Amino acid sequence: MTTSTTTLARLLDRRLLLFTGKGGVGKSTVVAALATEAARRGQRPLIVELGHRASMQSIFEVPHIGHEPIAVSADGKVWAANLDLDEAIVDYVVEQVKIRRVARSIIGNRTLQGLFRAAPAVREVAMLNKLRLFEREQTKGRPRWGPILVDLDATGHALMLLDMPQILGSLLSGGPLRGLIDTLTGLFTDPSRTLLNLVTLPAEIPVQETLELHERIVRGGGIQLGALFINQVPPPPLAAELRPLLPELTELAAHAGLAELTHDLGLASHALGEDAQVRGLITTLHREVRMPLALLPRLDPSAPDALPTLGRAAMLELALPSPPSLNAPEAWAAQEGA
């Protein structure tokens, strides 16, 4: 289950881009940044959140994002939706009865409401079906949305959601629901249309969870992996050519009684130690993860140009035929040994 860097240079041409990762890694910011870059390229990106999540409201500073897409960027070129379970079920019933008023009457039945909420996987299937409807929506004979960037929940729930079509497919023998499940499975396992992207931080716990998640996805053999975005990578604290001089400078400063300089050089040594840990974690990801890595700079998310800068940086990383020095395991190893 691998995807070439050359292919991922055109990542934004996919119909469905799914994103997951440990909570707190900046996944929603990365999604918003990539949508902003897609809009800059003349595409019509749609960001989709699932139900209770509402990160895009604060990122784009809009008062409300509902079940149906609305423009959220200042230029009106980035759209977003926040899927509602009840409305997603209505959308599915409308497909069957063709009349939304009748569908709402059916869903409004209290007995059926209880059944829908109690039945296993109704929420997951309804949500996935709404993504399918977005994917197939047309305007003037062309897809209305592209790419559709789905901001999934943290890793555990995201995997349960994505596993649902295959699980139900193995249990259902026929009928309309089986047909829907087969369609969903086909959509989410077609690498020409759908890729699952991971987001992490260069920190021990997020990296370990990313490695476990990657192994589980590869072992499952279903959805195709796209790119791994390593968010908030700090720049090296000291130029490479100065690093070998640091111990000698520290010793000279101490002998000369330059307390303030000695203190500053001590801080520099500590920063280099933390930097070496970051580079080591990235080296581990390069070695263990079978997917292209994109290292994203640490930016102030409140800065007015943060999203465009981050989006361009992400796609530049994926467009390069070989990783740049910041993205090469040999470079990390060389810096650690310096």
C-alpha positions as CSV (number, residue, x, y, z in Angstrom):
1,M,0.0,0.0,0.0
2,T,2.3,2.8,-1.3
3,T,1.7,5.9,-3.2
4,S,4.5,7.6,-5.2
5,T,5.6,11.1,-4.5
6,T,5.1,11.9,-8.2
7,T,1.5,10.9,-7.9
8,L,1.0,12.9,-4.8
9,A,2.3,16.0,-6.5
10,R,-1.3,16.0,-7.9
11,L,-2.8,15.1,-4.5
12,L,-5.5,17.9,-4.8
13,D,-6.8,16.3,-8.0
14,R,-8.3,13.4,-6.0
15,R,-12.0,13.5,-5.4
16,L,-11.9,12.6,-1.7
17,L,-9.1,13.4,0.6
18,L,-9.6,12.1,4.1
19,F,-7.5,13.3,7.1
20,T,-7.0,11.7,10.5
21,G,-4.5,11.9,13.3
22,K,-4.1,12.2,17.1
23,G,-6.1,15.0,18.6
24,G,-4.2,18.2,19.0
25,V,-1.8,17.8,16.0
26,G,-3.3,20.6,14.0
27,K,-5.2,18.4,11.6
28,S,-8.0,20.9,10.9
29,T,-5.5,23.6,10.2
30,V,-3.7,21.4,7.7
31,V,-7.1,20.6,6.0
32,A,-8.0,24.3,5.8
33,A,-4.6,25.1,4.4
34,L,-4.8,22.5,1.7
35,A,-8.3,23.7,0.8
36,T,-7.0,27.3,0.5
37,E,-4.2,26.1,-1.8
38,A,-6.7,24.2,-3.9
39,A,-8.8,27.3,-4.3
40,R,-5.7,29.3,-5.3
41,R,-5.2,26.8,-8.1
42,G,-8.7,27.4,-9.4
43,Q,-10.4,24.4,-7.9
44,R,-13.6,24.3,-5.9
45,P,-12.7,22.7,-2.5
46,L,-15.3,21.5,0.0
47,I,-14.2,20.9,3.6
48,V,-16.5,18.4,5.4
49,E,-16.6,17.9,9.2
50,L,-18.6,15.2,10.8
51,G,-21.4,16.3,13.1
52,H,-20.1,17.5,16.5
53,R,-16.8,18.9,15.1
54,A,-16.8,22.7,14.4
55,S,-13.2,23.6,14.0
56,M,-13.7,25.3,10.7
57,Q,-16.0,27.9,12.2
58,S,-13.2,29.3,14.2
59,I,-10.5,28.8,11.6
60,F,-12.4,30.8,8.9
61,E,-14.2,33.0,11.5
62,V,-17.7,32.3,10.4
63,P,-20.7,32.1,12.8
64,H,-22.1,28.8,11.6
65,I,-21.5,25.9,9.2
66,G,-24.4,23.6,8.6
67,H,-25.3,20.4,6.8
68,E,-25.3,22.0,3.4
69,P,-22.1,23.7,2.0
70,I,-21.5,27.4,2.5
71,A,-18.6,29.6,1.4
72,V,-16.3,30.2,4.3
73,S,-13.2,32.0,3.0
74,A,-13.1,35.7,2.5
75,D,-12.9,35.3,-1.3
76,G,-15.8,32.8,-1.4
77,K,-13.7,30.1,-3.0
78,V,-13.5,27.6,-0.1
79,W,-16.7,25.9,1.0
80,A,-17.5,23.9,4.1
81,A,-20.2,21.7,5.6
82,N,-20.7,20.1,9.0
83,L,-22.7,16.9,8.6
84,D,-25.8,16.4,10.7
85,L,-26.9,12.8,11.5
86,D,-30.6,13.4,11.1
87,E,-30.2,15.3,7.9
88,A,-27.8,12.6,6.6
89,I,-30.5,10.0,7.2
90,V,-33.0,12.2,5.4
91,D,-30.7,12.4,2.4
92,Y,-30.5,8.6,2.3
93,V,-34.3,8.2,2.6
94,V,-34.8,10.8,-0.2
95,E,-32.8,8.6,-2.5
96,Q,-35.3,5.8,-1.9
97,V,-38.6,7.7,-2.0
98,K,-37.5,10.7,-4.2
99,I,-39.6,13.3,-2.4
100,R,-37.9,15.1,0.5
101,R,-41.2,16.0,2.2
102,V,-42.2,12.4,2.3
103,A,-38.7,11.5,3.5
104,R,-39.0,13.9,6.4
105,S,-42.4,12.5,7.4
106,I,-40.8,9.0,7.5
107,I,-37.9,10.2,9.6
108,G,-40.3,12.2,11.8
109,N,-41.9,9.0,13.0
110,R,-40.8,8.5,16.7
111,T,-40.7,4.8,16.4
112,L,-38.5,5.0,13.3
113,Q,-36.3,7.6,15.0
114,G,-35.6,5.3,17.8
115,L,-34.8,2.5,15.4
116,F,-32.4,4.6,13.4
117,R,-30.6,5.7,16.5
118,A,-30.4,2.3,18.0
119,A,-29.5,0.3,14.9
120,P,-25.7,-0.4,14.6
121,A,-23.7,1.7,12.1
122,V,-26.6,3.9,11.0
123,R,-24.7,7.0,11.8
124,E,-21.5,5.8,10.0
125,V,-23.3,4.6,6.9
126,A,-25.5,7.8,6.7
127,M,-22.4,10.0,7.0
128,L,-20.4,8.0,4.4
129,N,-23.4,8.1,2.1
130,K,-23.5,11.9,2.3
131,L,-19.9,12.1,1.3
132,R,-20.8,9.9,-1.7
133,L,-23.5,12.3,-2.6
134,F,-21.1,15.2,-2.5
135,E,-18.6,13.3,-4.6
136,R,-21.2,12.6,-7.4
137,E,-22.9,16.0,-7.3
138,Q,-22.7,17.7,-10.7
139,T,-23.1,21.2,-12.1
140,K,-23.1,21.9,-15.8
141,G,-22.0,18.3,-16.4
142,R,-18.9,18.6,-14.2
143,P,-18.3,17.6,-10.6
144,R,-19.4,20.4,-8.4
145,W,-16.8,19.8,-5.7
146,G,-13.2,19.0,-5.9
147,P,-11.3,18.1,-3.9
148,I,-13.6,17.2,-1.0
149,L,-11.4,17.3,2.2
150,V,-12.9,15.3,5.1
151,D,-11.7,16.3,8.5
152,L,-12.2,13.0,10.3
153,D,-12.3,12.4,14.0
154,A,-9.2,11.2,15.9
155,T,-7.7,7.9,14.8
156,G,-9.9,5.4,16.6
157,H,-13.3,6.7,15.5
158,A,-11.9,7.5,12.0
159,L,-10.9,3.9,11.4
160,M,-14.2,2.5,12.7
161,L,-16.0,4.8,10.3
162,L,-13.8,3.8,7.3
163,D,-14.0,0.1,8.2
164,M,-17.8,0.1,8.3
165,P,-18.6,-0.6,4.6
166,Q,-16.5,-3.7,4.5
167,I,-17.8,-4.9,7.8
168,L,-21.4,-4.5,6.8
169,G,-20.7,-5.9,3.3
170,S,-19.6,-9.1,4.9
171,L,-22.9,-9.3,6.9
172,L,-25.4,-8.3,4.3
173,S,-26.4,-10.7,1.5
174,G,-28.6,-8.4,-0.7
175,G,-31.1,-5.6,-1.0
176,P,-30.8,-1.9,-1.5
177,L,-28.6,-1.4,1.6
178,R,-26.1,-4.0,0.3
179,G,-26.0,-2.1,-3.0
180,L,-25.2,1.1,-1.1
181,I,-22.5,-0.7,1.0
182,D,-20.9,-2.0,-2.2
183,T,-20.9,1.5,-3.7
184,L,-19.4,3.0,-0.6
185,T,-16.7,0.3,-0.4
186,G,-15.8,0.9,-4.1
187,L,-15.5,4.7,-3.5
188,F,-13.4,4.5,-0.4
189,T,-11.0,1.8,-1.7
190,D,-10.5,3.4,-5.1
191,P,-7.0,5.1,-5.0
192,S,-7.8,7.2,-8.1
193,R,-10.6,8.9,-6.1
194,T,-9.9,8.5,-2.4
195,L,-6.8,8.8,-0.3
196,L,-6.4,8.7,3.5
197,N,-3.8,11.2,4.8
198,L,-2.3,11.3,8.2
199,V,-1.3,14.3,10.3
200,T,1.2,14.2,13.2
201,L,3.6,16.3,15.2
202,P,7.4,15.7,15.6
203,A,6.8,14.6,19.2
204,E,7.1,11.2,20.8
205,I,3.5,10.3,21.6
206,P,2.0,11.5,18.3
207,V,4.7,9.8,16.3
208,Q,4.2,6.5,18.2
209,E,0.4,6.6,17.5
210,T,1.1,7.5,13.9
211,L,3.3,4.4,13.5
212,E,0.6,2.2,15.1
213,L,-2.1,3.7,12.9
214,H,0.0,3.3,9.7
215,E,0.7,-0.4,10.5
216,R,-3.0,-1.0,11.2
217,I,-4.1,0.6,7.9
218,V,-1.5,-1.3,5.9
219,R,-2.4,-4.6,7.5
220,G,-6.1,-3.9,6.8
221,G,-5.4,-3.5,3.0
222,G,-8.5,-1.4,2.4
223,I,-8.3,2.3,1.9
224,Q,-5.2,3.7,0.1
225,L,-2.7,5.9,2.0
226,G,-1.8,9.3,0.7
227,A,0.7,11.6,2.5
228,L,1.9,12.0,6.0
229,F,1.9,15.6,7.1
230,I,4.3,16.4,9.9
231,N,3.0,19.6,11.3
232,Q,4.8,22.4,13.2
233,V,8.4,21.3,12.5
234,P,10.7,23.8,14.1
235,P,13.7,25.2,12.1
236,P,17.2,24.0,13.3
237,P,18.2,26.3,16.2
238,L,21.8,26.7,14.9
239,A,23.5,26.7,11.5
240,A,25.1,23.3,10.9
241,E,28.6,24.8,10.5
242,L,28.4,26.3,13.9
243,R,27.4,23.2,15.8
244,P,30.9,21.6,16.1
245,L,32.2,24.8,17.6
246,L,29.6,25.0,20.4
247,P,31.5,22.8,23.0
248,E,34.7,24.8,22.5
249,L,33.0,28.1,22.7
250,T,31.3,27.1,25.9
251,E,34.6,26.0,27.4
252,L,36.3,29.3,26.4
253,A,33.4,31.4,27.8
254,A,33.5,29.6,31.1
255,H,37.3,30.0,31.4
256,A,37.0,33.7,30.6
257,G,34.3,34.2,33.2
258,L,31.7,35.3,30.7
259,A,28.7,34.2,32.7
260,E,26.0,35.7,30.4
261,L,27.6,34.1,27.3
262,T,28.1,30.8,29.1
263,H,24.4,30.9,30.0
264,D,23.4,31.6,26.4
265,L,25.6,28.9,25.0
266,G,24.0,26.5,27.5
267,L,20.6,27.4,26.2
268,A,21.9,26.7,22.7
269,S,23.1,23.3,23.7
270,H,19.8,22.5,25.3
271,A,18.0,23.6,22.1
272,L,20.3,21.4,20.0
273,G,19.4,18.4,22.2
274,E,15.7,19.0,21.7
275,D,16.3,19.5,18.0
276,A,18.1,16.2,17.8
277,Q,15.1,14.5,19.3
278,V,12.8,16.1,16.7
279,R,15.1,15.0,13.9
280,G,15.4,11.5,15.3
281,L,11.6,11.1,15.3
282,I,11.3,12.3,11.7
283,T,14.1,9.9,10.7
284,T,12.0,7.1,12.4
285,L,9.0,8.1,10.4
286,H,11.0,8.2,7.1
287,R,12.2,4.7,7.9
288,E,9.0,3.1,9.1
289,V,6.2,4.7,7.2
290,R,5.6,3.7,3.6
291,M,4.1,7.0,2.4
292,P,5.6,10.3,1.3
293,L,6.3,12.8,4.1
294,A,5.6,16.5,4.0
295,L,7.3,18.6,6.7
296,L,5.3,21.7,7.5
297,P,6.8,24.8,9.2
298,R,5.8,26.1,12.6
299,L,3.5,29.1,11.9
300,D,1.4,31.4,13.9
301,P,-2.2,30.2,13.0
302,S,-3.6,33.7,13.6
303,A,-1.3,35.3,11.0
304,P,-3.4,36.5,8.0
305,D,-1.2,34.6,5.5
306,A,-0.8,31.4,7.7
307,L,-3.2,29.2,5.7
308,P,-1.9,30.1,2.2
309,T,1.7,29.8,3.4
310,L,1.0,26.4,4.9
311,G,-0.9,25.1,1.9
312,R,1.8,26.1,-0.6
313,A,4.5,24.6,1.6
314,A,2.6,21.3,1.8
315,M,2.2,20.9,-1.9
316,L,5.7,22.1,-2.6
317,E,7.0,19.3,-0.4
318,L,4.9,16.7,-2.3
319,A,5.8,18.1,-5.7
320,L,9.6,17.7,-5.3
321,P,11.0,14.6,-7.0
322,S,13.2,13.9,-4.0
323,P,13.0,15.2,-0.4
324,P,14.8,18.5,0.3
325,S,17.6,18.6,2.9
326,L,15.0,19.2,5.7
327,N,13.1,16.2,4.6
328,A,16.0,13.7,4.1
329,P,16.8,11.0,6.6
330,E,20.5,11.3,5.7
331,A,20.4,15.0,6.5
332,W,18.8,14.4,9.9
333,A,21.4,11.8,10.7
334,A,24.2,14.1,9.7
335,Q,22.9,16.9,11.8
336,E,22.4,14.6,14.8
337,G,26.0,13.5,14.5
338,A,27.4,16.9,14.1
